[in-house]
Amino acid sequence: HNSLSTAMNLSGLALALALTRSPVVAAAANQRALRADTVGLRSSNGMASYDEALGIPKCNSESTSCDTGALINGRGEVHPEPNSPNTLDTTNCLDGISGGTSDESVDRIVVSSESGGYMTEEESVRITATVNCWADGYEEDYVYFYHASVQEAGDSNWNFIEKIQCTGGGLQNLTTPYTLPKGSEHVVRVSIRYVDSNDFTSNSGSCGIGSFDDNDDVAFTVVTATLSPNITQTLGPTAATTPEPSTTSPSSSPSTATPTPNPSLSTSASPSLTTSSSLQPTVVSSLSPSMSRKPTSTPSLPPSVSLSPTFAPSNTPSASGTMLSPTKSPFILFTYGESLYRDNDLDIQISVGLTATQIAQSGSSVSYTNGGQSSRSYHGNMDGAGIAQLPGGGYAYLSNAEKSSGNGGVYGLYFNKDGEIIDYKALLTGTSRNCGGGMSPWNTWISCEEVGSGQCWQVEPDPNKPNHNSPKATLLGGPSGGAYETVAVDNTNENKPIFFTTEDKSNGELRRFEADGNDWDALHVGGRTTYLEFLDGNRFQWTTSLSAGENSAASYYPNAEGIIYHNSTLYFVAKVTRTLFILDLNDMTYTSERTGSSWVGQGSFNSQ
């Protein structure tokens, strides 16, 4: 950037600042594009839209959060920002006109409830801003947070909240808490400014006026205390009005742009695999490596339940078959943190609008709706599970047993079209520590062993299919096996679905398997395997080098567990570092974030 002088007026004092910055080449490599679903901020169900009257993005409905998405991405004409300047004072609070696409800008703002419930007056929220800091001088970039009511947001009525210095160049997620004052209409401003040689923390300095500065506002509506949905926690579900369910993206938290490599962690030895006579798994002999480049289909809907919960449901197994099958049940999306009530019999908290009934107990026979009982006791050490739709409207609940020394496996609890329990049986035995897994696009369950030489097994839940009694090790785990966790699938190309598998080991590589075909055999014949390798600049690639994948895992994502694919984006968690990685599979870049105070429950993964 060229030398320039900027005249600034602060509290009636005129100041001349000489700002000297080196030239920046606006090459294509410097272009930035904000992806609302991959930046990694929490946005449960409040997406803003541009408000013509206010001249800024606004969330008009009460919600758990308000997210500008890409509405403020960029700065003025420098990196063209939609509806610039996106400030309430469109005449006097304008964006800086110097620099290029790699320079300062506020690209996204998310305001979210700290409690996880609806944002409410006089309660705490968290403001998280995605800002772009100048790579060659980020230590001179500062981000300011302000709040005002929509009605009083004149220059003198902004309330200063926090000032945060950039700690690195490029996209950064910076966050601060704030307790909302009384009132239903609020506005937050985020301002990034180059060179902090003056005090802008006074309420009157809410607008940065430097040539590289960017100011953006977002307005939102909150619940007034007398109408708070959280009233159900004291009145109980029968006295409350159920809030409108959420329909948008998953929640997330502030992130660090690039994870710090982690020290190598030791790998614990796991019990060796033994087999039993019942439904003995058959290991394929040609477990050849494979490759891939995409990620999981949407899982089956869980069995739904009544919309009007009783205040204290019974904790005894139901013999009357009152559960509705997935094909009959209404689909309702619940957001974590919505109004809860406590079921004292089951000693759990449940979202208002849901009920829970105990249908099985480890160590006891399963009671069927017709009065009969299962011949075997319900399994213990329950872990990963899935729902498989069956012909005729019934379904099977498929559940792993994470037991060691060949005592693990998969078990199926079967329901007819009326939601009545009709059967319980073993589908896979003789395996060890069956932990996670996932559903395949063709409605089979993949169960992964979390042992040193474990495999991921395909299980056919449909009694009418030829492989129902023949569970089989897949190619997902490779010839040597590993301590595998979870599987996600991208079925965008139905002829070549892509499976992603995590491994819970200090150097456990994330595996990508591109299958040939879309049926049972696709996981046992052919295919190509590659491994995730992180590169500089928040980029990644799929490599055929297993050692490169292992080294990348040891440095960046040790002990990977949960994983899910959605809309060309792959999300997975490294539990040791408590980090969520978000991979954009289109442009091959990633972001990451650590659990922290803006996650519901102040998440720490409970040391898992």
C-alpha positions, 0 to 999 in steps of 0.5 A: 500500500502507498503512503497516505495521510488521513485526517481524523476527527476525534472528540473535536481534535484533528489528527494527522496520521502518516500511514505507510504500507508496502505495495500489495499485488491484487492477484487472483491468489489474493481473492477471498470469498466467504462461504457462509456454511464453512466459516465455522460460526454458530448460526442455529436458525437466524439468517439475516436479510437486507433491510432497505429501511435501515440500510443494514442486514437484519434478523426480524424473527426471534431466534437463538442467533442472528447471522449476516452470512455473506451480506457484509462480505468485503469492504466498499468498492475495494472488495465489493461489499453488497449494499455497502456501507451496511451501517445505520449512518450511511452518510457519515460512517463509510468504508475505507477506499484504500487497499485490495482484496487482501486488506482489512474488512469485516466479512461476517457477524454472528450474534448468538445466545450464550445459554443456547436458548432464544436471545432475550433482553437482559441476557448474555449473547456472544458476538463473533466476527469474521474479519480479514486482517492485513497479512503484512501488518496484522499487529496494527489491526484492531477490531472494535465491538459496539451495541445500540438499540435500533431506535437510539443508534446515533453516533453518541448512543453506541455503547463500546463493548470490546477492542481486540487486536488481530493475532494473525493475517487473513480471515480471523474469528474474533469473539466477545460476550455482551449482556443485552439491555432491555428492549426487543430491537438491537443492533451490533457494530463491528469495526476493523481499523488500521493503526491504533494510535488513538483511543476509539473506545469511547462511545462517540468513536463508534465509526472507523474513518481510516482509509483501510477501515471497515464498519458493518452493522447487523440488527436483530429482534430478541425475546422480551423477558415476559415472553421468553420461551424459557418460561417452559422450564418452570411451568412445564411443557403443558403450559408453554408455547413451543417455539418455531423449530430451527431450519438452518445450519448447524452451530459452531464457534469461533475458530483459529485460522490455522491449527497448531501442530500437536506433539506426537501421542502414544498409541495404546494397544488394543485387544486382538480380534477373535471370532464366535460361532454366531454370525461370524464375520468373514474377512475379505482377502483382497483389501486393496487401497483406494482413492476418493475426492468427495463425502455422507448421505442424509441419515434416515429420520429417527422414530418421531414421537408425540407432539404433546408430551406428558409431564412425566412419561413412564419409564417402563417398556411400552407394550401397547405399541404407541410409537409412530413409525418414521413413515407416519410421524411428523418431522420436527427439527429441534435446535439444541438449547430450545426450551427443555423440561425434565422427565423425572422418571428417566432423569433426563431433559427433553426438548418441549414437544418430545417425549421419551419412553424406555423400550429396552434395558441392557441385561434384560430381555426385550418386551415385544408389543405382542406380549412375547420377549426376546430370547437374548438380553439387550446388549451392553456398551451401546455406542454408534447407531443408525436407523434403517427403513424396511419394506412395508413401512417398518424400520430397524434400530441398529446399535453397536456394542463396544465390547472387547475381546471378540464380544462386540458386534451389532444388534437390531431392534425391529419395529413394524409400520405401526411402531410396535417392537416385533424383534431383537437379534444379533446382526454381527458378532465376534468383533471387538469394540464396535464404536461408531460407523454410519449408514450407506446410501443403500441402507446398510449399516457400517460398523467400525471396530476401534481396535489396533487392527480393526475393520469397518463391517457392512451389515444388512438389516433387511431380513429379505436381502441375500446378505442379511446373515453375512456381515462382511469386512469392507475395504474402508479400513485397508489391509492392515486395519486400524482403530476406526470410528465414524463413516460419512458418505457423499453420494452426490455421484451415485455411481461413485459414492465417496466414504470418509472414515476417521481413526481414533489414533494419534496418527490416525489418517482420515481415509477417503474411499471412492467406491465403484457402484452403489450397492453392497459390492461397492464396499468390497470390490474395486475402489480407490483410497486416498488420505487427508494431508493438510498444506500451508495456507489452510489448503489440503489435498488427498494423497496416495501416501499413507505416511503423509496422511499419518504425519498430517494427522499427528501434527494437526488432527490426532484422534479423529472421531465424529464426521459428517458430510453436508453440501460439499462440506466435510466436518470432523472432530479431533478429540485430543485437541478439541478441534472441529475441522471444516473442509470445503471440498470444492476449493480444497481449503479448510477452517478450524475452531476450538471448543469454547465459550460460544459453544453450547455448554462451554464444550470440552467434549467431556475429555473424550 
